[in-house]
Amino acid sequence: MEKRITKKQKMNSLQSRIFTCVEKALAIDLKNHDIQKHLHFDYGLDSLGYQKLVLLLEDEFGIEIEEQLPKSGYFASVEGIATLFSEYYSITEI
């Protein structure tokens, strides 16, 4: 019998991959992965960190992120980035 992967499992995997990129951009290991925490105010991601994050995400997911998107509200949290990727780029696979 084939095991079905739910939409929630796919989103959790997507968020996990994004968190890995955030940790690399911050150069730290985040103990608490809270998808709703603000990347700048809660995790301290600065403008250079956002640039690194965009490059890491592009490499991780094999996409090109349009220039205006990192300035959007989507890039405030991991949850927002995951939503953007699943809706705008149709990235849902694990």
C-alpha positions as CSV (number, residue, x, y, z in Angstrom):
1,M,0.0,0.0,0.0
2,E,1.4,3.4,-1.0
3,K,1.8,5.9,1.8
4,R,0.2,9.2,1.0
5,I,1.9,12.4,2.0
6,T,-0.4,15.1,3.3
7,K,-0.4,18.8,2.4
8,K,0.6,19.5,6.0
9,Q,3.6,17.2,5.8
10,K,4.7,18.8,2.6
11,M,4.4,22.3,4.1
12,N,6.3,21.2,7.2
13,S,9.1,19.8,5.0
14,L,9.2,23.1,3.0
15,Q,9.4,25.1,6.2
16,S,12.2,22.9,7.5
17,R,14.2,23.5,4.3
18,I,13.6,27.3,4.6
19,F,14.7,27.2,8.3
20,T,18.0,25.5,7.2
21,C,18.6,28.4,4.8
22,V,17.8,31.0,7.6
23,E,20.2,29.3,9.9
24,K,22.9,29.4,7.2
25,A,22.2,33.1,6.5
26,L,22.4,33.9,10.3
27,A,25.4,31.6,10.7
28,I,23.8,30.2,13.9
29,D,21.9,27.1,14.9
30,L,18.3,28.0,15.9
31,K,17.1,25.9,18.8
32,N,13.5,27.0,18.5
33,H,12.0,26.8,15.1
34,D,9.0,29.1,15.3
35,I,7.6,29.7,11.8
36,Q,5.8,32.8,12.9
37,K,8.7,34.7,14.4
38,H,9.9,37.8,12.5
39,L,13.2,37.2,10.8
40,H,14.4,40.7,11.5
41,F,12.9,41.6,14.9
42,D,13.1,38.1,16.5
43,Y,16.0,36.5,14.8
44,G,18.1,39.6,14.0
45,L,18.4,39.1,10.2
46,D,19.8,42.3,8.7
47,S,19.9,43.5,5.1
48,L,23.0,41.5,4.3
49,G,21.4,38.5,5.9
50,Y,18.4,38.9,3.7
51,Q,20.6,39.0,0.6
52,K,22.4,35.8,1.8
53,L,19.0,34.2,2.5
54,V,17.7,34.9,-1.0
55,L,20.8,33.4,-2.6
56,L,20.5,30.3,-0.3
57,L,16.8,29.9,-1.1
58,E,17.4,30.2,-4.8
59,D,20.1,27.5,-4.6
60,E,18.0,25.2,-2.4
61,F,14.9,25.3,-4.5
62,G,16.4,26.0,-7.9
63,I,14.4,29.1,-8.5
64,E,15.0,32.8,-9.2
65,I,13.4,35.1,-6.7
66,E,12.1,38.3,-8.3
67,E,13.8,41.4,-6.9
68,Q,10.7,42.9,-5.3
69,L,9.6,39.8,-3.4
70,P,12.2,39.9,-0.6
71,K,10.9,43.4,0.2
72,S,7.3,42.1,0.5
73,G,5.6,41.0,3.7
74,Y,6.1,37.4,2.7
75,F,9.8,37.6,3.8
76,A,9.0,38.6,7.3
77,S,8.8,35.0,8.6
78,V,9.4,31.4,7.5
79,E,5.7,30.9,7.4
80,G,5.4,33.8,4.9
81,I,8.2,32.5,2.7
82,A,6.7,29.0,2.7
83,T,3.3,30.4,1.7
84,L,4.9,32.5,-1.1
85,F,6.8,29.4,-2.4
86,S,3.8,27.2,-2.3
87,E,1.4,29.7,-4.0
88,Y,3.7,31.8,-6.2
89,Y,6.3,29.2,-7.2
90,S,4.0,26.1,-6.7
91,I,6.7,24.5,-4.6
92,T,5.0,21.8,-2.6
93,E,7.2,18.7,-3.1
94,I,9.5,17.4,-0.4
